[in-house]
């Protein structure tokens, strides 16, 4: 939405006159016209480029089958280029094409590499504040310019989880690295953080889609990890690519929230592919035969949500 300043300066009252019927003229109505917010743009800050090391901190209980779904997604971004189309690597290429290539003055090839994993077995309890998420990220020792994924199990509550967000990204200024936190919403708020694999928490109760990896919570985490990965890489320090206020920005994928396929909008994911053996919906093929549902990426040059399928 336009800022309150923009509203006060630019809002115009448009007088709309309705054509009268044969019985008599209808009353005129005053409508408030508010200019559109400027599109997502570059604010001359740094982005993450080159060889991006990624660490994962598993907090709480994750089964190996759950871990492997997420690990295969990380590998699928750039480590497994030979994937059936449409693919996770093609999704990644949209981020490179729309964002990184525009500020890649040294022509650096950007890749994501999983370098470290840590298991933290409820070392801080089952309820975490955001400062504890930051501590967990710091404990991974991720090098400068890297990303730490802090992933919390479904029985772990986190400050603001479900009430205001499904995950977030931030900065470890001491190490010069970024971090992402995402929680497993399966037993807490799947209608909010694992949609469209669960009925929405609000609005029309449309039937949920079948999760491509058979795990509503983890497949929902993939959507949020992908969304925040795109935002972290293109706006790691808060001065990169974003739209709106810096303290609450819309980023590469959050600017297209709820859109996954052509014709999509919040409440309708769009036209997707179906795995006829399971009935699951997806839009990207990944490593080791995986299938994923990934969010649309905003093309800032065209102000268009670009989808895979």
Wavefront OBJ file of the C-alpha trace (Angstrom):
o trace
v 0.000 0.000 0.000
v 1.055 3.594 -0.395
v 2.644 5.142 2.674
v 0.643 7.568 4.816
v 2.856 10.407 3.554
v 2.146 9.497 -0.056
v -1.548 9.279 0.708
v -1.640 12.739 2.249
v 0.282 14.331 -0.613
v -0.860 12.433 -3.669
v -4.363 11.158 -2.956
v -6.933 12.779 -5.189
v -10.664 12.883 -4.863
v -12.168 11.679 -8.083
v -15.743 12.644 -8.729
v -17.566 9.762 -10.351
v -20.833 10.684 -11.978
v -23.173 7.812 -12.718
v -25.387 8.057 -15.755
v -28.949 8.557 -14.704
v -31.632 6.090 -15.589
v -34.870 7.054 -17.354
v -36.511 7.401 -13.939
v -33.981 9.860 -12.591
v -30.320 10.538 -12.044
v -28.425 8.481 -9.453
v -26.389 10.371 -6.841
v -22.772 11.225 -7.543
v -20.166 9.430 -5.428
v -16.769 10.691 -4.301
v -14.075 8.006 -4.587
v -10.589 8.283 -3.121
v -7.882 7.527 -5.689
v -4.565 6.392 -4.231
v -1.514 6.084 -6.501
v 0.204 2.716 -6.709
v 3.291 2.096 -4.566
v 6.567 2.294 -6.517
v 7.631 -1.134 -7.770
v 10.297 -3.309 -6.222
v 13.659 -1.678 -6.903
v 17.357 -1.674 -6.048
v 18.532 0.562 -3.188
v 22.269 0.373 -3.932
v 23.167 -1.997 -1.117
v 24.957 -5.330 -1.258
v 23.573 -8.664 -2.432
v 25.033 -12.121 -1.863
v 27.064 -13.370 -4.802
v 29.781 -15.857 -5.635
v 30.145 -19.100 -3.718
v 27.519 -18.833 -0.956
v 28.180 -21.314 1.891
v 25.061 -22.558 3.651
v 24.862 -24.132 7.110
v 21.795 -25.792 8.619
v 20.972 -25.808 12.325
v 18.332 -28.445 13.052
v 16.617 -27.443 16.289
v 14.431 -30.136 17.813
v 13.432 -33.502 16.411
v 13.614 -33.970 12.665
v 13.374 -37.410 11.101
v 15.984 -38.243 8.474
v 13.273 -38.422 5.832
v 12.321 -34.831 6.706
v 15.918 -33.618 6.630
v 16.535 -35.238 3.260
v 13.662 -33.305 1.649
v 15.227 -30.001 2.679
v 18.814 -31.058 1.938
v 17.832 -32.170 -1.559
v 16.206 -28.773 -2.112
v 19.427 -26.946 -1.182
v 21.411 -29.210 -3.513
v 18.854 -28.629 -6.264
v 19.444 -24.859 -6.375
v 22.808 -24.954 -8.118
v 24.607 -28.255 -7.384
v 22.405 -30.449 -9.603
v 21.999 -28.532 -12.883
v 20.660 -31.538 -14.809
v 17.060 -31.622 -13.637
v 13.896 -32.307 -15.562
v 12.130 -29.104 -16.615
v 10.620 -27.194 -14.916
v 13.286 -27.385 -12.231
v 14.500 -25.872 -8.981
v 17.607 -24.644 -10.792
v 15.400 -22.811 -13.314
v 13.648 -21.132 -10.382
v 17.051 -20.107 -9.037
v 17.999 -18.754 -12.463
v 15.080 -16.329 -12.234
v 16.663 -14.799 -9.129
v 19.988 -14.555 -10.929
v 18.408 -13.123 -14.082
v 16.048 -10.622 -12.428
v 18.339 -9.464 -9.611
v 21.916 -10.675 -9.245
v 22.917 -10.212 -12.876
v 21.859 -6.552 -12.736
v 24.497 -5.743 -10.087
v 27.100 -8.354 -11.065
v 29.759 -5.925 -12.222
v 32.529 -8.533 -11.832
v 30.610 -11.221 -13.743
v 30.742 -13.613 -10.775
v 28.979 -16.973 -11.009
v 26.753 -17.421 -7.948
v 26.196 -20.830 -6.379
v 24.828 -22.238 -3.129
v 26.813 -24.920 -1.317
v 25.778 -26.826 1.803
v 28.911 -26.862 3.985
v 27.762 -27.679 7.513
v 24.914 -29.192 9.537
v 24.339 -29.132 13.285
v 21.770 -30.864 15.491
v 20.577 -28.850 18.486
v 18.395 -31.099 20.605
v 16.216 -28.614 22.522
v 19.304 -27.029 24.088
v 17.304 -23.852 24.764
v 13.974 -25.523 25.528
v 10.789 -25.751 23.480
v 9.987 -22.035 23.352
v 12.408 -19.615 21.718
v 12.698 -15.850 21.495
v 14.139 -14.245 18.387
v 17.405 -13.412 20.153
v 17.853 -17.138 20.748
v 17.350 -17.773 17.028
v 20.195 -15.321 16.431
v 22.364 -17.199 18.930
v 21.650 -20.505 17.225
v 22.612 -18.976 13.886
v 25.872 -17.647 15.317
v 26.759 -21.063 16.731
v 27.016 -22.526 13.217
v 30.150 -20.527 12.442
v 29.029 -19.741 8.906
v 31.710 -17.800 6.982
v 31.321 -14.191 5.849
v 28.858 -13.869 2.992
v 27.148 -17.152 3.858
v 23.697 -18.120 5.114
v 22.685 -20.123 8.176
v 19.316 -21.879 8.068
v 17.837 -22.277 11.540
v 14.997 -24.777 11.237
v 12.759 -25.512 14.223
v 10.722 -28.687 14.726
v 6.933 -28.745 14.910
v 6.872 -28.928 18.731
v 8.994 -25.782 19.112
v 7.282 -22.430 19.510
v 9.093 -19.286 18.402
v 8.340 -15.660 19.164
v 5.915 -14.354 16.532
v 5.512 -17.731 14.828
v 2.005 -18.120 13.371
v 0.815 -14.833 14.874
v 2.827 -12.588 12.569
v 5.133 -14.694 10.385
v 6.182 -18.157 9.255
v 9.892 -17.317 9.206
v 12.292 -14.424 8.886
v 15.794 -13.490 7.846
v 18.402 -11.381 9.582
v 22.099 -10.622 9.910
v 24.911 -11.861 12.135
v 26.975 -8.674 12.024
v 29.869 -10.247 13.940
v 30.528 -12.819 11.228
v 29.209 -10.848 8.270
v 26.807 -13.661 7.419
v 23.034 -13.802 7.075
v 20.562 -16.196 8.667
v 17.118 -17.534 7.923
v 14.710 -19.023 10.421
v 11.722 -21.156 9.401
v 9.500 -23.255 11.656
v 7.578 -26.454 10.986
v 3.948 -25.369 11.256
v 2.384 -28.839 10.995
v 0.922 -28.929 14.516
v 0.681 -25.181 15.112
v -0.639 -23.255 12.086
v -0.538 -25.268 8.849
v -3.421 -23.250 7.434
v -1.270 -20.149 7.652
v 2.273 -21.408 7.011
v 1.763 -24.592 4.980
v -0.973 -23.435 2.593
v -1.871 -24.664 -0.034
v -1.135 -28.104 1.474
v -3.643 -27.413 4.258
v -6.965 -25.624 4.254
v -6.409 -21.888 4.753
v -6.759 -20.510 8.247
v -8.999 -17.739 6.950
v -11.230 -17.205 3.954
v -12.954 -19.761 1.727
v -12.155 -23.307 2.824
v -10.955 -24.727 -0.465
v -9.633 -28.308 -0.501
v -5.899 -28.528 0.199
v -3.417 -29.772 -2.373
v -1.475 -32.981 -1.805
v 2.093 -32.250 -0.691
v 4.669 -33.491 -3.245
v 6.906 -35.093 -0.605
v 4.079 -36.412 1.530
v 4.798 -34.152 4.513
v 2.584 -31.079 4.901
v 4.850 -29.419 7.458
v 8.113 -29.965 5.568
v 6.681 -29.145 2.142
v 5.341 -25.960 3.700
v 8.813 -25.238 5.087
v 10.256 -25.584 1.577
v 7.962 -22.788 0.347
v 9.073 -20.541 3.211
v 12.769 -21.447 2.934
v 12.671 -20.666 -0.796
v 10.852 -17.381 -0.178
v 13.331 -16.268 2.463
v 16.342 -17.554 0.537
v 15.344 -15.290 -2.357
v 14.859 -12.346 0.006
v 18.126 -12.972 1.847
v 20.255 -13.219 -1.285
v 18.770 -10.123 -2.923
v 18.384 -8.015 0.246
v 20.744 -9.429 2.901
v 21.657 -6.234 4.749
v 18.442 -4.254 4.206
v 19.650 -2.009 1.386
v 19.280 -4.303 -1.632
v 16.163 -5.090 -3.620
v 12.850 -4.398 -1.914
v 9.567 -2.520 -2.131
v 7.875 -0.428 0.526
v 9.240 0.568 3.944
v 12.696 -0.756 4.820
v 11.510 -2.080 8.185
v 8.732 -4.157 6.571
v 9.800 -4.700 2.963
v 8.309 -6.739 0.186
v 11.095 -8.769 -1.407
v 11.684 -11.012 -4.422
v 9.043 -13.597 -3.459
v 6.980 -11.914 -0.735
v 5.956 -9.380 -3.388
v 4.181 -12.349 -5.043
v 2.775 -13.965 -1.896
v 0.350 -16.806 -2.555
v 1.244 -17.148 -6.248
v 2.741 -20.428 -7.480
v 1.433 -20.968 -10.995
v -0.099 -19.015 -13.881
v -3.314 -17.261 -12.881
v -2.507 -17.560 -9.184
v -3.449 -15.126 -6.442
v -3.763 -15.364 -2.643
v -6.366 -18.062 -2.081
v -5.743 -19.775 -5.430
v -2.218 -21.097 -6.083
v -2.576 -21.081 -9.861
v -2.210 -23.770 -12.517
v 0.225 -26.429 -11.329
v 1.599 -29.755 -12.474
v 0.344 -32.987 -10.952
v 2.212 -36.156 -10.110
v -0.265 -38.687 -11.463
v 1.148 -41.478 -9.273
v 0.391 -39.628 -6.025
v -2.009 -36.823 -6.990
v 0.448 -34.293 -5.539
v 0.787 -30.775 -6.934
v 4.162 -29.240 -7.752
v 5.914 -26.862 -10.132
v 9.609 -27.800 -9.867
v 11.692 -30.955 -10.228
v 14.725 -31.326 -8.006
v 17.626 -33.588 -7.083
v 17.097 -37.302 -6.510
v 13.699 -37.290 -8.200
v 12.209 -34.771 -5.759
v 9.305 -32.500 -6.607
v 8.670 -29.172 -4.948
v 6.211 -26.301 -4.944
v 8.096 -22.999 -5.185
v 6.795 -19.422 -5.017
v 6.622 -17.019 -7.921
v 9.480 -14.539 -8.269
v 8.838 -10.866 -8.893
v 10.398 -9.530 -12.084
v 11.090 -5.945 -10.966
v 11.676 -4.696 -14.499
v 8.200 -5.814 -15.591
v 6.420 -5.683 -12.198
v 5.253 -9.212 -12.940
v 5.129 -12.387 -10.850
v 7.069 -14.954 -12.864
v 6.120 -18.603 -12.310
v 7.658 -21.885 -13.409
v 4.596 -23.697 -14.724
l 1 2 3 4 5 6 7 8 9 10 11 12 13 14 15 16 17 18 19 20 21 22 23 24 25 26 27 28 29 30 31 32 33 34 35 36 37 38 39 40 41 42 43 44 45 46 47 48 49 50 51 52 53 54 55 56 57 58 59 60 61 62 63 64 65 66 67 68 69 70 71 72 73 74 75 76 77 78 79 80 81 82 83 84 85 86 87 88 89 90 91 92 93 94 95 96 97 98 99 100 101 102 103 104 105 106 107 108 109 110 111 112 113 114 115 116 117 118 119 120 121 122 123 124 125 126 127 128 129 130 131 132 133 134 135 136 137 138 139 140 141 142 143 144 145 146 147 148 149 150 151 152 153 154 155 156 157 158 159 160 161 162 163 164 165 166 167 168 169 170 171 172 173 174 175 176 177 178 179 180 181 182 183 184 185 186 187 188 189 190 191 192 193 194 195 196 197 198 199 200 201 202 203 204 205 206 207 208 209 210 211 212 213 214 215 216 217 218 219 220 221 222 223 224 225 226 227 228 229 230 231 232 233 234 235 236 237 238 239 240 241 242 243 244 245 246 247 248 249 250 251 252 253 254 255 256 257 258 259 260 261 262 263 264 265 266 267 268 269 270 271 272 273 274 275 276 277 278 279 280 281 282 283 284 285 286 287 288 289 290 291 292 293 294 295 296 297 298 299 300 301 302 303 304 305 306 307 308 309
